[in-house]
Every structure is written in structure tokens, then in C-alpha cells.
Amino acid sequence: MDIKGKKILIVDDEEDLCEILQYNLGNEGYCTEVAHSAEEALERRPRDFDLILLDVMMGQISGFRFADMLRKELKSNVPVIFITAKDTENDVLTGFSLGADDYIAKPFSVNELMARVKAVLKRSHKDRIKSQGISKFGPIELDTARKRLVLNNRQVELTKKEYEIIKLLLENQTKVFSREDILEKVWGSDVIVTDRTVDVNITRLRAKLGNFGQNLKNKTGYGYFFEF
């Protein structure tokens, strides 16, 4: 996951802490904005951020109240990490019940915070990809919603049958499919085509996959499979 360009909103009324967080997050490649109150944060379009670092004890609108508004009124699933001195068990449970992704008690180490930020963003990225109908296989992304394959962030132009073959093999890695299996699953039993049709499509797929074409393998006498 590329962290460059990931937007983080820091919401805390301690200006010194905000400066420290902004400096260290910036050094890690994140884009940050600061709000010194929940009211100010609401004006920053919080839905547009990839992560919110949120203090609990602030002004008129507390961090807990802000998180509740974020989920219920703004209908936003942006990840939230609470950063607060309120660290009793009840406080932590309240935070998670409001949809928090993590809860860090003050004082904390910057290294710990950076590790947790990265972990939450990575988990959120995976969840978002899954919800969008995208399956990842190493550098290969299979977009089942749009029926396309992306390799190293570049879309590979495939025919319908090529897409269905690679989808079958990627989703069942190391399982060997005979030509007859592929014909039945991709073309169906009502269509009359020869085994040679499968070989031709496999050859085209290998060429389109570039260096990863070698991962589309043949087990002599049995059939085809995909293995990283």
C-alpha cells in the first residue's frame, strides 16, 4: 500500500502535540491537516480523509460525540484512532463502541503511533478493496465488478474468455484444471469447441501477463494451474 497522498486529519486542542504529530506524519509521507476542535473538524469535510486522529476531551463537542456524528449523521466509515488521556476500561470500550479502529492512551511514543497509523490504514485499504469487489493476488488485482485485471497498477486488456480463465486459475491457485474442466467452466457444455482453444487462450494470457506469464503453468498430462 502506497502511503503517499494518504490524508490524515489531526483533531486535538493541544497545539504542541498537533505540531509534533504533523511533523512526524509528514516525514512518513502522509498529508496532514489540523483542527483544534471538533467544530473546526466538521468544517474540514472529515469524510474526505483516509484517517482521523481524534482527542476525546475537547470544547463543546467531545471526541466521542464527534465520532458518533461521523458515523450516524455523516454516514462516514473513515477510520478513527482515539488519542487521549482518558484510558479507563469504560473509556476504551466507549471508543470502540463508537466505531473506533484503535485507541492510544497519552502519553505515547511516536514510533508506536506511526506503527498503529500504518496498521489501521493498511487494514482499511484491504477492507475497501474487498467491498469494491477487488481480489488481490500479489501484484495482480482482479476486479470482479468491472471484469478486468490490473497488473502492477496497469490494466491488462483481456477478452471475456481470457478473463474468465485467469479468474478461475487465480481463485483456485495450485489446483490443476484439465482442458476439459476449463472448457466446461468457461465455455459451458452447450458450446462445441476443441481442447486447442484452451491452449490458444493460455498462450495469449501468458503473453499479456508479461513476466508473470511463467506463473501460469502446465502439468504435463493433467492441465493448467497458476502458482506464484
N, C-alpha and C positions, 0 to 999 in steps of 0.2 A: 504494500500500500504506500503510495507516494504522499508524504505529509505536506509537501509544498503546496501552499494555497489553501490549506485547511484553516477555516476561520473559527477562532475561539473568542467568546465574549467573557470577560472577567467582570463579575459583579460583586463589588466589595467596597465598603465605606472607608477602609484603611488605605490611604493613598500610597504610603510607603510600600505596603505589601503588593499593591497593584503594580507599582513600578518594577518591583523585583520579579513578579510573575511575567509581566510583559517583556522584560529584558531577556529572561531565560527562555521563554517560549519562542521569542523572536530568533534567538540563537539556534533553536532547534528547527527553524524553518516555517513556523506557524505564523499566520496573520492574526493579529490580536486587536481587539478594541476593549475599552474600559468604560464601565458605568459605575458610578459611586452610589447608586441606589437602585432599587427595583423599579421605581418610577422612571428613572432615566433609561434603564434597560429596556423597558417596554417601548420606548421611542426609537430604539435601535433595530427594530424588526428582528427579534430574537429567533424567529423561525428560520431566518436565513443563515444561521451559524451552524457549524458542524459539531460544536461542543460549547457548553456553558459551565464556567467555574463560578459557583454561587455561594456567597456567605449567607448565614441564617439570620443573624441579628443585625438588622438594618432598619432605620427610619420607620415610616408608617406602614410600609408593606414589607413584611419579613421575607426571608428567602423561602421559607416553607409556603407562604401564601403565593409568592411569585411562581414557584414550581407548580402549585395547584392550578393557578391561572393558565400557565403554559400548557398543561395537559388538557384541562377541561374547556377553557374558553378559547384559547388559540389553536387547539387541536394539533399541537406540535409534539413530535416524538424526538426532538433534538436531545441528544444525551446530556445529562446533568451530573456534575460532580459537586457535592456539597463540600465546602472548605470552611470549617467552623470550630469555635471553642466549645460549642455545645456537643459534648461527646458522651452523654449518658446513654444507656441502652435504649431508653424510650426515645431519645432524640434520633438515634441511628435508625430505629425501627420506623419512626415517623418519616424520616427522609426517604427510606426505601419504599414505604407505602405510597409516597407521592410520586413514585416513578424515577427515583434517583438511580444512576448507574454505578455510583461509588460514593463513599463518604470518608473524608480525610479530616482528622482532628488537628487543630492547631495546638502547639507548634508542629511543623512537619519539615522534613528535609526536601530540598528542591529536587534532588535525584529521585526520591520516592514519588513526588508529584509528577515528574516527567514520565516515569515508568507507568503510572496509572493513567495518565492522559493518553499515552500511546496505546495502552491496552484497551481502553474504552473506545477510542476511535477505530481501532482495528476490528473490535467486535461489532461496532455499529456499522462499519463498512461491509462486513460479511452479512449481517442481517439485512441490510438494504439490498445487496446484490441478490440474496435469496428471495426477498419479497418481489424483486423485479423479474423473477424467472430466469436468473442467470446462474449457471453452474460453472465453477472454476476447476480446471484440471491443470495445475501448474501454470504455465504461461497461456494456456488455452481457455477462453471463455465461450461457453455455449449458451447463447441467448435463445431460450425456447419460446419466448413470447414473440420475438421478431424473426425467428427461424434463421439465425445467422451464426457464424463462427468468427471469433476475434482472436487473433494470434499476436502476442506482443503488442497489444493495443492497435492492431491493424486488422480491419475486416477482410476476411478471405472470401472471395466470390465463389460460391458453390451452387451447383444445380440442386434441384429438390432431392434427387436420389442420392447425390454425394453427401448432402447434409444429413439425410436420414441414416446413411451407412455410418458416418463418423459419430453421429449421436448414439447409435446402437453400440458401437465399439467403445466409446468413451465412458458411457454409463455402465458398461459391463467389462471393465478393464481386466485383462489376463484371461477372460473367458474366450474360448475358441469357438468361432461360428463357421460352420461349413458353408460352402457356396449355396447349398440348398436352404440352409437356415436363413441366410441373408436374403435370398430371393423371396422366400415366403414372408419374412417380416417387413421387407421394404417394398417389394412389388406386389405381394399378395398372391394367393393361389389361383386367382382367376386370370392372371396375365401370363401369357406364354413368352418367356424369354429364356435364353441359354445361360449356362454357367459362365460362358465367356463374357457376358455382360457385366457380371460382378468383377471379373479381373480387370476389365477396361476401366470401370469406375474407381477401383482401388488404385490403379496406376495413376489416374488423374488426381486422385486425392493426395497421393504421396508427393506428386509434383507441386501441388498447391500448398502443402504443409511445409515445404522447404526442408530445413534441417530436421524437422520433426517427422518428416515422411518416413524416416527409418524406424520410428516407433510404431508404425503400422506394419505389423509383422505377419508372416505366413508360416504356419506349422505344416510342413510337407505332409500331404496325405490327409490332413484334417481340416484346415481352413485358416481364417484370419482372426487376428486379435490386436488390441492396442495395449502397449506397455511402455511406461516411462522408464 
